[in-house]
Amino acid sequence: MAIYEIVNFFKKPATLNYKKPTPVHGKARGVPVPVKNGSCEGCSECVSYCPTKAIALNGSQSKSKLVFDYGACLQCGLCVEICPNAILENSGLIYAFTLDREELVVEYENGVIQENPSKPLRTNPFEVQETKQERLERREEFKKLTHRKGLNYREVAACGNNTVEAELNASFNNVFDSESEGVRSVASPKHADVLLYSGPVSDGMRGPLAKAWDTMPDPKALVACGTEAISGGSFERGIVPREPDLYIPGDPPRPDTILQGLRLLMGRLDYSFRKELQKVIELRKKKN
């Protein structure tokens, strides 16, 4: 036994280093991107087959404009498989989280990201409406609270498929070790800084979700974890207390993706989804 302890002492730690983020994973699908063999010809196959209506063709000016709402994307890869001209490709980009919903909506023309983001293809209702300035002020106050001490979150399963819960459970193992980054799960919203919810929010779960949010002390943050929580996925998304402060798409997102998203919310990570997406597309075009 003593020999094993000595050997393990010199082994490389198994826990991920969150200060050196790896947004692209070679064995993961990640979000789909148009990078292969020129421009889209407007056949609409990907639009028709997408199970969550996360893709649209902008026909106002040109058929070559593809709009992806990555907040509604399952990262299932079906659009890549169905594309008859092999325009689409799985990017491997798993860090699709963002503080702003609009950043997840990307318009491409001839495989190039357009500067002005489109509106989400699937919009959602909120019980309380906030101005952008109010959200920014609340976000900064939250950062001051959690940047150094970390955060406690209460998770609410709002009629989802339990895949997010499985990934959250995995986030406590020795590989992801969420508590090493100050991210802890608590049993009561009274002790939580973050209300993290999964699922499309059914009518039956709207009340419990709102009650948990109202119970939490200020400053607090709301996190939509998983595609169903952001857009409803294959369903219509119900009403949530207010616009989320963090969006983490995927069905489900990986444990390290969730934790890096929470680090972004705490101000411990400097990350832009659109900038990283641009890097990935340019790199893949060079390879092709």
C-alpha positions as CSV (number, residue, x, y, z in Angstrom):
1,M,0.0,0.0,0.0
2,A,2.8,2.4,0.8
3,I,4.3,1.9,-2.7
4,Y,0.9,2.8,-4.3
5,E,0.8,6.0,-2.2
6,I,4.3,7.0,-3.3
7,V,3.5,6.3,-7.0
8,N,0.2,8.3,-6.8
9,F,2.1,11.2,-5.2
10,F,4.2,11.6,-8.3
11,K,1.3,11.0,-10.8
12,K,-0.2,13.9,-12.7
13,P,-3.5,15.1,-11.1
14,A,-6.6,13.8,-12.7
15,T,-8.6,16.9,-11.9
16,L,-9.1,19.4,-14.8
17,N,-7.2,22.7,-14.7
18,Y,-10.0,25.2,-15.1
19,K,-7.6,28.1,-15.4
20,K,-6.4,26.6,-18.8
21,P,-9.8,26.2,-20.6
22,T,-10.1,23.9,-23.6
23,P,-13.2,25.0,-25.4
24,V,-12.8,22.4,-28.2
25,H,-12.9,18.7,-27.5
26,G,-11.8,16.4,-30.3
27,K,-14.1,13.6,-29.4
28,A,-17.2,15.7,-28.9
29,R,-19.6,16.9,-31.6
30,G,-19.9,20.4,-30.3
31,V,-22.0,22.9,-32.2
32,P,-22.5,22.5,-36.0
33,V,-20.9,25.1,-38.3
34,P,-21.0,25.7,-42.1
35,V,-17.3,25.4,-43.2
36,K,-17.1,22.8,-46.1
37,N,-17.2,23.2,-49.8
38,G,-18.5,26.7,-50.4
39,S,-21.8,28.3,-49.7
40,C,-25.3,27.0,-48.8
41,E,-27.6,26.5,-51.7
42,G,-30.8,26.9,-49.7
43,C,-32.1,23.4,-49.9
44,S,-33.6,23.7,-46.4
45,E,-32.9,20.0,-45.5
46,C,-31.2,21.0,-42.2
47,V,-34.1,23.4,-41.4
48,S,-36.7,20.6,-42.0
49,Y,-34.9,17.9,-40.0
50,C,-33.8,19.9,-37.0
51,P,-35.8,18.5,-34.1
52,T,-35.8,21.8,-32.2
53,K,-36.2,24.3,-35.1
54,A,-32.7,25.8,-34.3
55,I,-31.9,26.5,-37.9
56,A,-33.4,29.0,-40.4
57,L,-32.7,30.3,-43.9
58,N,-32.7,34.1,-44.2
59,G,-34.3,34.6,-47.5
60,S,-34.6,38.4,-47.4
61,Q,-31.4,39.0,-49.3
62,S,-29.8,35.8,-50.2
63,K,-30.4,32.1,-49.8
64,S,-26.8,31.6,-48.7
65,K,-27.6,33.1,-45.2
66,L,-28.0,30.4,-42.6
67,V,-29.1,31.3,-39.1
68,F,-28.2,29.0,-36.2
69,D,-29.8,29.5,-32.8
70,Y,-27.4,27.6,-30.6
71,G,-29.6,28.2,-27.6
72,A,-32.1,25.8,-29.2
73,C,-29.4,23.4,-30.6
74,L,-29.2,19.9,-29.1
75,Q,-25.7,19.4,-30.6
76,C,-27.1,16.1,-31.9
77,G,-25.3,16.3,-35.3
78,L,-28.4,15.5,-37.3
79,C,-28.0,18.6,-39.5
80,V,-24.5,17.6,-40.4
81,E,-25.5,14.1,-41.4
82,I,-28.5,15.3,-43.5
83,C,-26.8,18.1,-45.4
84,P,-26.7,16.9,-49.1
85,N,-23.7,19.1,-50.0
86,A,-21.6,18.5,-46.9
87,I,-21.6,22.1,-46.0
88,L,-22.0,21.5,-42.3
89,E,-19.5,20.0,-39.9
90,N,-19.4,19.3,-36.2
91,S,-17.0,21.8,-34.7
92,G,-16.1,20.1,-31.4
93,L,-16.7,23.5,-29.7
94,I,-18.3,22.5,-26.4
95,Y,-18.1,25.8,-24.6
96,A,-21.3,27.4,-25.9
97,F,-22.2,29.2,-22.8
98,T,-22.8,33.0,-22.6
99,L,-24.2,35.7,-20.4
100,D,-26.4,37.1,-23.2
101,R,-29.0,35.1,-25.2
102,E,-28.4,37.0,-28.4
103,E,-24.8,35.8,-28.6
104,L,-26.0,32.3,-29.2
105,V,-27.8,33.4,-32.4
106,V,-25.3,33.3,-35.3
107,E,-25.9,34.2,-38.9
108,Y,-23.6,32.9,-41.6
109,E,-23.2,34.0,-45.2
110,N,-21.0,31.8,-47.3
111,G,-19.7,30.3,-44.1
112,V,-18.7,33.7,-42.7
113,I,-20.1,34.9,-39.4
114,Q,-22.1,38.2,-39.8
115,E,-21.4,41.0,-37.4
116,N,-25.0,41.9,-36.4
117,P,-26.6,39.1,-34.4
118,S,-30.1,38.0,-35.3
119,K,-32.9,37.7,-32.8
120,P,-33.4,34.2,-31.2
121,L,-35.5,31.9,-33.4
122,R,-37.4,30.8,-30.3
123,T,-38.3,33.6,-27.9
124,N,-39.4,33.0,-24.3
125,P,-41.7,34.8,-21.8
126,F,-40.5,36.1,-18.4
127,E,-42.5,36.9,-15.3
128,V,-40.4,40.0,-14.6
129,Q,-39.0,42.2,-17.4
130,E,-35.7,44.0,-16.8
131,T,-33.8,46.6,-18.7
132,K,-30.3,45.8,-20.0
133,Q,-28.9,48.3,-17.5
134,E,-30.7,46.6,-14.6
135,R,-29.3,43.2,-15.6
136,L,-25.7,44.6,-15.9
137,E,-25.9,46.2,-12.4
138,R,-27.3,43.0,-10.9
139,R,-24.6,41.0,-12.6
140,E,-21.8,43.2,-11.3
141,E,-23.2,43.0,-7.8
142,F,-23.3,39.2,-8.1
143,K,-19.7,39.1,-9.2
144,K,-18.6,41.1,-6.2
145,L,-20.2,38.5,-3.9
146,T,-18.9,35.3,-5.6
147,H,-15.7,36.2,-7.4
148,R,-13.5,35.2,-4.4
149,K,-15.7,33.0,-2.2
150,G,-17.4,31.0,-4.9
151,L,-21.1,30.2,-5.1
152,N,-23.8,27.9,-3.8
153,Y,-26.5,26.8,-6.2
154,R,-29.9,25.2,-5.8
155,E,-30.9,23.1,-8.8
156,V,-34.6,22.8,-9.8
157,A,-35.5,20.0,-12.3
158,A,-38.4,21.8,-14.1
159,C,-39.8,18.8,-16.0
160,G,-36.6,17.9,-17.9
161,N,-35.2,14.5,-19.0
162,N,-32.8,14.3,-16.0
163,T,-29.6,14.4,-18.2
164,V,-28.5,17.7,-16.7
165,E,-28.9,16.2,-13.3
166,A,-26.6,13.3,-14.3
167,E,-24.0,15.7,-15.5
168,L,-24.3,17.8,-12.3
169,N,-23.8,14.6,-10.2
170,A,-20.6,13.9,-12.3
171,S,-19.3,17.4,-11.6
172,F,-18.5,16.3,-8.0
173,N,-16.2,13.5,-9.0
174,N,-12.4,13.7,-8.8
175,V,-12.0,14.6,-12.5
176,F,-14.3,17.7,-12.5
177,D,-14.2,18.4,-8.7
178,S,-16.6,21.4,-8.8
179,E,-16.0,22.2,-5.1
180,S,-12.3,23.0,-5.9
181,E,-13.6,25.9,-7.9
182,G,-16.0,27.0,-5.1
183,V,-19.1,25.7,-6.8
184,R,-21.3,23.9,-4.2
185,S,-24.8,22.5,-4.3
186,V,-27.1,23.3,-1.4
187,A,-30.4,21.8,-0.3
188,S,-32.3,25.0,0.2
189,P,-32.7,28.1,-1.9
190,K,-32.4,30.1,1.3
191,H,-28.7,29.3,1.2
192,A,-28.2,29.7,-2.5
193,D,-26.6,32.4,-4.7
194,V,-27.7,30.8,-7.9
195,L,-30.9,29.1,-9.0
196,L,-30.0,26.6,-11.7
197,Y,-32.9,25.0,-13.5
198,S,-33.2,22.4,-16.2
199,G,-36.1,21.3,-18.4
200,P,-38.7,23.3,-20.4
201,V,-40.6,24.5,-17.3
202,S,-44.0,22.8,-17.3
203,D,-47.1,24.5,-15.9
204,G,-46.7,22.4,-12.8
205,M,-43.1,23.5,-12.2
206,R,-43.6,27.2,-12.9
207,G,-44.9,27.8,-9.4
208,P,-42.1,25.9,-7.5
209,L,-39.4,27.5,-9.7
210,A,-40.8,31.0,-8.9
211,K,-41.1,30.2,-5.2
212,A,-37.5,29.0,-5.0
213,W,-36.4,32.2,-6.8
214,D,-38.4,34.5,-4.4
215,T,-37.0,32.6,-1.4
216,M,-33.4,33.4,-2.3
217,P,-31.6,36.4,-0.8
218,D,-30.1,39.2,-3.1
219,P,-27.9,39.4,-5.0
220,K,-28.8,36.2,-6.9
221,A,-28.5,34.8,-10.4
222,L,-30.7,32.6,-12.5
223,V,-29.0,30.0,-14.8
224,A,-30.6,28.2,-17.6
225,C,-28.8,24.9,-17.9
226,G,-29.4,22.7,-21.0
227,T,-31.2,23.4,-24.3
228,E,-34.6,22.7,-22.8
229,A,-34.1,25.3,-20.1
230,I,-33.1,27.9,-22.7
231,S,-35.6,27.4,-25.5
232,G,-37.7,24.4,-24.5
233,G,-35.9,22.0,-26.8
234,S,-38.5,19.8,-28.5
235,F,-41.2,21.5,-26.3
236,E,-42.5,24.9,-25.7
237,R,-40.6,26.6,-22.9
238,G,-42.7,27.8,-20.0
239,I,-42.4,31.1,-18.0
240,V,-39.4,31.6,-15.8
241,P,-39.0,34.3,-13.0
242,R,-36.9,36.6,-15.1
243,E,-34.3,36.5,-17.9
244,P,-31.5,34.2,-17.0
245,D,-28.1,35.6,-16.2
246,L,-26.2,32.6,-17.8
247,Y,-27.2,30.3,-20.7
248,I,-25.5,26.9,-21.0
249,P,-26.9,25.0,-24.0
250,G,-26.5,21.3,-24.9
251,D,-28.5,18.2,-24.2
252,P,-27.0,17.9,-21.8
253,P,-23.9,20.2,-21.4
254,R,-20.8,18.5,-20.0
255,P,-19.8,19.0,-16.4
256,D,-16.7,21.0,-17.3
257,T,-18.8,23.2,-19.6
258,I,-21.3,23.9,-16.7
259,L,-18.5,24.7,-14.3
260,Q,-16.7,27.0,-16.8
261,G,-20.0,28.8,-17.4
262,L,-20.4,29.4,-13.7
263,R,-16.8,30.6,-13.6
264,L,-17.7,33.1,-16.3
265,L,-20.7,34.2,-14.2
266,M,-18.4,34.7,-11.2
267,G,-16.0,36.8,-13.2
268,R,-13.2,34.2,-13.0
269,L,-13.2,33.4,-16.7
270,D,-12.8,35.8,-19.7
271,Y,-14.6,34.1,-22.5
272,S,-16.6,35.0,-25.6
273,F,-18.6,32.3,-27.4
274,R,-18.7,34.2,-30.8
275,K,-14.9,34.9,-30.7
276,E,-14.1,31.3,-30.0
277,L,-16.5,30.2,-32.7
278,Q,-14.8,32.4,-35.2
279,K,-11.4,30.9,-34.3
280,V,-12.8,27.3,-34.7
281,I,-14.3,28.1,-38.1
282,E,-11.1,29.7,-39.4
283,L,-9.0,26.8,-38.2
284,R,-11.3,24.2,-39.8
285,K,-11.4,26.1,-43.1
286,K,-7.6,26.0,-43.3
287,K,-7.7,22.2,-42.7
288,N,-10.3,21.7,-45.5
